[in-house]
Amino acid sequence: MNHKNHVRLTEAELTPDLLAEATIYGPDDEDIGSVSHVHGSGSMAQVIIDVGGFLGIGAKPVAVPLSQLDFMRNEDGEVHAVTSWTKDQLKDMPEHHD
């Protein structure tokens, strides 16, 4: 997927409702997880990503800083994010508990 033509979200658009269920892509455009929910707001927000599992079953939730994800819309208007983390790196992070 070529993200160069995708429109980056503005800070005002980085809302929990808009980010929920967004697909997260790793450095090789691998689908590495999806947004479960968001804690906080602004630069201090934490995005909870469900990693692994199948159709959301057995996925491990991990918390990452919002600043480590680049959220955008594709040509169809679907919100997604890219990150430099791999799926294995996210799986190695501590599990997030609400």
Short mmCIF file of the C-alpha atoms (twelve columns), coordinates in Angstrom:
data_MODEL
# 
_entry.id   MODEL 
# 
loop_
_atom_site.group_PDB 
_atom_site.id 
_atom_site.type_symbol 
_atom_site.label_atom_id 
_atom_site.label_alt_id 
_atom_site.label_comp_id 
_atom_site.label_asym_id 
_atom_site.label_seq_id 
_atom_site.Cartn_x 
_atom_site.Cartn_y 
_atom_site.Cartn_z 
_atom_site.pdbx_PDB_model_num 
ATOM 1  C CA . MET A 1  0.000   0.000   0.000  1 
ATOM 2  C CA . ASN A 2  1.378   3.385   -0.942 1 
ATOM 3  C CA . HIS A 3  0.722   5.743   1.987  1 
ATOM 4  C CA . LYS A 4  2.315   8.754   0.282  1 
ATOM 5  C CA . ASN A 5  -0.989  9.848   -1.242 1 
ATOM 6  C CA . HIS A 6  -3.013  9.301   1.913  1 
ATOM 7  C CA . VAL A 7  -4.207  12.334  3.852  1 
ATOM 8  C CA . ARG A 8  -2.739  12.681  7.363  1 
ATOM 9  C CA . LEU A 9  -5.294  13.304  10.117 1 
ATOM 10 C CA . THR A 10 -5.145  16.636  11.883 1 
ATOM 11 C CA . GLU A 11 -4.740  16.763  15.656 1 
ATOM 12 C CA . ALA A 12 -8.427  17.709  15.961 1 
ATOM 13 C CA . GLU A 13 -9.388  14.526  14.092 1 
ATOM 14 C CA . LEU A 14 -7.475  12.234  16.467 1 
ATOM 15 C CA . THR A 15 -10.567 11.337  18.470 1 
ATOM 16 C CA . PRO A 16 -11.314 7.971   20.081 1 
ATOM 17 C CA . ASP A 17 -14.415 7.491   17.923 1 
ATOM 18 C CA . LEU A 18 -12.556 8.110   14.675 1 
ATOM 19 C CA . LEU A 19 -9.514  5.998   15.602 1 
ATOM 20 C CA . ALA A 20 -11.471 2.991   16.933 1 
ATOM 21 C CA . GLU A 21 -10.879 -0.140  14.860 1 
ATOM 22 C CA . ALA A 22 -8.293  1.572   12.616 1 
ATOM 23 C CA . THR A 23 -5.851  -0.922  11.113 1 
ATOM 24 C CA . ILE A 24 -2.207  -0.516  12.113 1 
ATOM 25 C CA . TYR A 25 0.470   -1.264  9.507  1 
ATOM 26 C CA . GLY A 26 4.089   -2.048  10.327 1 
ATOM 27 C CA . PRO A 27 7.271   -1.096  8.470  1 
ATOM 28 C CA . ASP A 28 6.687   -3.604  5.643  1 
ATOM 29 C CA . ASP A 29 2.990   -2.693  5.272  1 
ATOM 30 C CA . GLU A 30 2.113   -5.784  7.284  1 
ATOM 31 C CA . ASP A 31 -1.251  -5.597  9.077  1 
ATOM 32 C CA . ILE A 32 0.006   -5.804  12.677 1 
ATOM 33 C CA . GLY A 33 -3.135  -4.984  14.648 1 
ATOM 34 C CA . SER A 34 -6.051  -2.646  15.137 1 
ATOM 35 C CA . VAL A 35 -7.013  0.123   17.535 1 
ATOM 36 C CA . SER A 36 -9.124  -1.129  20.410 1 
ATOM 37 C CA . HIS A 37 -9.528  2.228   22.125 1 
ATOM 38 C CA . VAL A 38 -7.703  5.392   23.213 1 
ATOM 39 C CA . HIS A 39 -6.797  6.657   26.693 1 
ATOM 40 C CA . GLY A 40 -6.331  10.390  27.202 1 
ATOM 41 C CA . SER A 41 -6.033  13.072  24.575 1 
ATOM 42 C CA . GLY A 42 -3.482  15.199  22.799 1 
ATOM 43 C CA . SER A 43 0.206   14.390  22.791 1 
ATOM 44 C CA . MET A 44 -0.083  12.330  25.998 1 
ATOM 45 C CA . ALA A 45 -2.764  9.958   24.640 1 
ATOM 46 C CA . GLN A 46 -2.164  6.213   24.643 1 
ATOM 47 C CA . VAL A 47 -3.550  4.060   21.846 1 
ATOM 48 C CA . ILE A 48 -4.491  0.515   22.819 1 
ATOM 49 C CA . ILE A 49 -3.716  -1.847  19.938 1 
ATOM 50 C CA . ASP A 50 -5.019  -5.406  19.715 1 
ATOM 51 C CA . VAL A 51 -2.160  -7.533  18.345 1 
ATOM 52 C CA . GLY A 52 -2.448  -11.096 17.071 1 
ATOM 53 C CA . GLY A 53 -5.474  -13.293 17.490 1 
ATOM 54 C CA . PHE A 54 -8.073  -14.018 14.858 1 
ATOM 55 C CA . LEU A 55 -11.048 -11.734 14.299 1 
ATOM 56 C CA . GLY A 56 -10.319 -10.103 17.648 1 
ATOM 57 C CA . ILE A 57 -10.322 -13.395 19.567 1 
ATOM 58 C CA . GLY A 58 -7.121  -14.066 21.481 1 
ATOM 59 C CA . ALA A 59 -5.626  -10.674 20.653 1 
ATOM 60 C CA . LYS A 60 -3.204  -9.092  23.115 1 
ATOM 61 C CA . PRO A 61 -3.887  -5.418  23.955 1 
ATOM 62 C CA . VAL A 62 -0.795  -3.216  24.209 1 
ATOM 63 C CA . ALA A 63 -0.532  0.524   24.904 1 
ATOM 64 C CA . VAL A 64 1.577   2.765   22.673 1 
ATOM 65 C CA . PRO A 65 1.965   6.549   22.590 1 
ATOM 66 C CA . LEU A 66 -0.230  8.231   20.000 1 
ATOM 67 C CA . SER A 67 2.868   10.122  18.843 1 
ATOM 68 C CA . GLN A 68 4.392   6.826   17.620 1 
ATOM 69 C CA . LEU A 69 1.601   6.288   15.082 1 
ATOM 70 C CA . ASP A 70 0.957   8.193   11.873 1 
ATOM 71 C CA . PHE A 71 -2.823  8.215   11.309 1 
ATOM 72 C CA . MET A 72 -4.238  8.894   7.843  1 
ATOM 73 C CA . ARG A 73 -7.132  8.256   5.460  1 
ATOM 74 C CA . ASN A 74 -6.789  6.238   2.282  1 
ATOM 75 C CA . GLU A 75 -8.519  6.951   -1.030 1 
ATOM 76 C CA . ASP A 76 -11.719 5.304   0.275  1 
ATOM 77 C CA . GLY A 77 -11.739 7.419   3.447  1 
ATOM 78 C CA . GLU A 78 -10.737 4.525   5.729  1 
ATOM 79 C CA . VAL A 79 -8.627  5.538   8.722  1 
ATOM 80 C CA . HIS A 80 -5.440  3.579   9.382  1 
ATOM 81 C CA . ALA A 81 -1.990  4.174   10.842 1 
ATOM 82 C CA . VAL A 82 1.595   3.265   10.111 1 
ATOM 83 C CA . THR A 83 4.348   2.677   12.643 1 
ATOM 84 C CA . SER A 84 7.963   1.552   12.711 1 
ATOM 85 C CA . TRP A 85 7.112   -1.243  15.162 1 
ATOM 86 C CA . THR A 86 6.760   -4.807  13.936 1 
ATOM 87 C CA . LYS A 87 4.086   -7.242  15.064 1 
ATOM 88 C CA . ASP A 88 6.693   -9.169  17.081 1 
ATOM 89 C CA . GLN A 89 7.844   -5.995  18.855 1 
ATOM 90 C CA . LEU A 90 4.257   -5.186  19.831 1 
ATOM 91 C CA . LYS A 91 3.660   -8.761  20.998 1 
ATOM 92 C CA . ASP A 92 6.738   -8.450  23.256 1 
ATOM 93 C CA . MET A 93 5.274   -5.384  25.006 1 
ATOM 94 C CA . PRO A 94 3.475   -5.783  28.336 1 
ATOM 95 C CA . GLU A 95 -0.209  -6.559  28.078 1 
ATOM 96 C CA . HIS A 96 -2.427  -3.548  28.758 1 
ATOM 97 C CA . HIS A 97 -5.121  -3.890  31.436 1 
ATOM 98 C CA . ASP A 98 -7.856  -1.273  31.818 1 
# 
